[in-house]
Amino acid sequence: MAKAAAPKKSVAKKDAYQVDGDKLTRTKPVCPKCGPGVFMATHKDRVSCGNCGYTEFKKN
């Protein structure tokens, strides 16, 4: 019998930014292929783009 998939967590766009006084900074990396506005997901050993699939592995 197949195991049921875990429910997907939705990530709000506001969580990709941090407000410092009157400055707005990005907290997540931006995909170099897709350009500004497409953030990459941060995992334990890599960062990956959900739009195009671009992946960068972290070095230990």
C-alpha positions as CSV (number, residue, x, y, z in Angstrom):
1,M,0.0,0.0,0.0
2,A,1.4,3.4,-1.0
3,K,2.1,6.0,1.7
4,A,0.0,9.2,1.4
5,A,1.9,12.3,0.4
6,A,2.5,15.0,3.1
7,P,0.5,18.1,2.6
8,K,2.4,20.9,0.8
9,K,3.4,23.9,2.8
10,S,2.7,27.2,1.1
11,V,5.4,29.8,1.5
12,A,4.3,33.5,1.5
13,K,6.2,35.9,-0.7
14,K,6.6,38.2,2.3
15,D,8.9,35.6,4.0
16,A,11.5,36.1,1.2
17,Y,12.2,39.7,2.4
18,Q,13.4,41.3,5.5
19,V,12.7,44.9,6.5
20,D,15.5,46.9,8.1
21,G,14.2,50.4,8.9
22,D,13.4,51.8,5.5
23,K,15.4,49.2,3.6
24,L,14.1,46.0,2.1
25,T,16.5,43.1,1.7
26,R,16.1,39.7,0.1
27,T,16.6,36.7,2.4
28,K,16.5,34.0,-0.2
29,P,18.8,33.6,-3.3
30,V,17.4,34.6,-6.7
31,C,17.6,32.1,-9.6
32,P,20.3,33.2,-12.1
33,K,18.4,31.7,-15.1
34,C,14.9,33.0,-14.3
35,G,16.0,36.4,-13.0
36,P,14.7,38.7,-10.3
37,G,11.4,37.8,-8.8
38,V,12.0,34.0,-8.8
39,F,13.4,32.8,-5.5
40,M,15.3,29.6,-5.0
41,A,14.3,27.1,-2.3
42,T,16.9,26.6,0.4
43,H,17.5,23.0,1.4
44,K,20.0,21.3,3.7
45,D,22.6,20.5,1.0
46,R,21.4,22.6,-2.0
47,V,19.4,25.5,-3.3
48,S,17.0,24.9,-6.2
49,C,14.6,26.8,-8.4
50,G,11.1,25.4,-8.5
51,N,10.4,27.2,-11.8
52,C,13.2,25.9,-14.1
53,G,14.9,23.2,-11.9
54,Y,18.3,25.0,-11.7
55,T,20.2,23.6,-8.7
56,E,23.4,24.6,-6.8
57,F,24.9,22.2,-4.3
58,K,26.4,23.6,-1.1
59,K,29.9,22.8,-0.3
60,N,30.7,21.3,3.1
